[in-house]
Amino acid sequence: MVKIGQIELGSFPLLLAPMEDVSDPPFRAVCKSNGADLMYSEFISSEGLIRDAIKSRAKLDIFEYERPVGIQIFGGDEEPLAMAAQIVEAVNPDLLDINFGCPVKKVTCKGAGAGILKDIPKMVKLTAAVVKATRLPVTVKTRLGWDDDSKNIEEVAERLQDVGIQALTIHGRTRTQMYKGTADWTLIGKVKNNPRIHIPVFGNGDITIPEQALDARERYGVDGVMIGRAAIGYPWIFREIKHFMATGEHLPPPTVEERVAICKEHLQKSVAWKGSVVGVLEMRRHYTNYLKGLPHIKDFRARLVTASAQDAIEAILDEVVFHYRDYLFERSATLPTIQDVLSSGAQATGCNVYG
Ligand SMILES: Cc1cc2nc3c(=O)[nH]c(=O)nc-3n(C[C@H](O)[C@H](O)[C@H](O)COP(=O)(O)O)c2cc1C
């Protein structure tokens, strides 16, 4: 049984990655109902929380059915991070995660996100301050190191464990790699197999099919895997991995009816949580991924991303089901790029830092 503090997560938990402009409550709801064991909010700026910025506050919304759920914060200064930890504690999530992995310049140049990987003593200090400021279990998500010449994750893991973090998620790239190339799981495995490390270590990076999750467990020994892009438009990834790990067999891919049903549920939750205008607008980034694999879907997609009323969108989705009712999907293993995610709608509603 993998445990973070008192939170029991089963034998090989599947975590939904924090993703800005994606991992909001509507998306988390469809991932939860398809088997995600632990989910995280989008990252929240500690400075924004303290300023009471509306965007930061909205990201604090969590619902009982989501538990266990973690809230992720980022920042480069001790005091705001500690204050943000107290604000987060007040909304009572199950845990608090610190983002030391965001590779984007706007974040790293302030010594936050992966920027901190250049200054390990400061990283340790910030983490200790957060652990001290809250009763919540504190976890960290980070990368292998700043660049190829400074892959310091082994030292980082030990030192963060020593100041009290209760789990570590490692993305298998350096900061300078951003999302290029492929994730390297070897070092993740080394951290996990260090006899000094007793907290759970979760691996992250490029998991798209059940075989890779099994490999992560068997070859690298990680306690669980975190999945990001592969869940976008495909929340079934969680149940597919679970089924495969339990039986060695693949579930059949979801039918077009199932895809559209979940897409509609996502839309309904989006409208219920964000209101009809923003809810519809922000949903636009998801249609391409829900309908991925369907041939000649361009015209339907164009209509979906220009329709502005929920019932009109639902009617188009019903047409999709009718049109493709006999279509047999093949299993797909391609990841949407960050640009794919953003180009279909996120940019319309603000600036996504991760883009
Ligand atoms: C659109 C987008 C937004 C992201 N936002 C965050 C974030 O807020 N916090 C974070 O720690 N990582 C963020 N990430 C990184 C993911 O959590 C994850 O580490 C990355 O996508 C690699 O995992 P994957 O290969 O399973 O997608 C984001 C990634 C994407 C694609």
The ligand as a Tripos MOL2 file, in Angstrom:
@<TRIPOS>MOLECULE
LIG
   31    33     1     0     0
SMALL
NO_CHARGES

@<TRIPOS>ATOM
      1 C1         -0.7530   22.3280  -20.7230 C.3       1 LIG1
      2 C2          0.1750   21.9100  -19.6190 C.ar      1 LIG1
      3 C3          0.1710   22.5810  -18.4190 C.ar      1 LIG1
      4 C4          1.0220   22.1830  -17.3770 C.ar      1 LIG1
      5 N1          0.9280   22.8040  -16.1560 N.ar      1 LIG1
      6 C5          1.6490   22.3270  -15.0980 C.ar      1 LIG1
      7 C6          1.4530   22.8350  -13.7780 C.ar      1 LIG1
      8 O1          0.6070   23.7080  -13.5430 O.2       1 LIG1
      9 N2          2.2150   22.3120  -12.7700 N.ar      1 LIG1
     10 C7          3.1510   21.3160  -12.9910 C.ar      1 LIG1
     11 O2          3.8080   20.8700  -12.0450 O.2       1 LIG1
     12 N3          3.3390   20.8180  -14.2290 N.ar      1 LIG1
     13 C8          2.5950   21.2720  -15.2600 C.ar      1 LIG1
     14 N4          2.7310   20.6930  -16.4900 N.ar      1 LIG1
     15 C9          3.6180   19.5300  -16.6290 C.3       1 LIG1
     16 C10         2.8400   18.2350  -16.3660 C.3       1 LIG1
     17 O3          2.4240   18.1790  -15.0150 O.3       1 LIG1
     18 C11         3.6880   17.0110  -16.6770 C.3       1 LIG1
     19 O4          4.8400   17.0310  -15.8760 O.3       1 LIG1
     20 C12         4.1150   16.9910  -18.1460 C.3       1 LIG1
     21 O5          3.0100   17.1840  -19.0010 O.3       1 LIG1
     22 C13         4.8020   15.6660  -18.4760 C.3       1 LIG1
     23 O6          3.9520   14.5850  -18.2420 O.3       1 LIG1
     24 P1          3.2500   13.8130  -19.4780 P.3       1 LIG1
     25 O7          4.3660   13.3660  -20.3810 O.co2     1 LIG1
     26 O8          2.4930   12.6950  -18.8580 O.co2     1 LIG1
     27 O9          2.3820   14.8290  -20.1600 O.co2     1 LIG1
     28 C14         1.9100   21.0930  -17.5620 C.ar      1 LIG1
     29 C15         1.9130   20.4220  -18.7790 C.ar      1 LIG1
     30 C16         1.0420   20.7880  -19.7940 C.ar      1 LIG1
     31 C17         1.0230   19.9930  -21.0690 C.3       1 LIG1
@<TRIPOS>BOND
     1     1     2 1
     2     2     3 ar
     3     2    30 ar
     4     3     4 ar
     5     4     5 ar
     6     4    28 ar
     7     5     6 ar
     8     6     7 ar
     9     6    13 1
    10     7     8 2
    11     7     9 ar
    12     9    10 ar
    13    10    11 2
    14    10    12 ar
    15    12    13 ar
    16    13    14 ar
    17    14    15 1
    18    14    28 ar
    19    15    16 1
    20    16    17 1
    21    16    18 1
    22    18    19 1
    23    18    20 1
    24    20    21 1
    25    20    22 1
    26    22    23 1
    27    23    24 1
    28    24    25 2
    29    24    26 1
    30    24    27 1
    31    28    29 ar
    32    29    30 ar
    33    30    31 1
@<TRIPOS>SUBSTRUCTURE
     1 LIG1         1 GROUP 0 **** ****
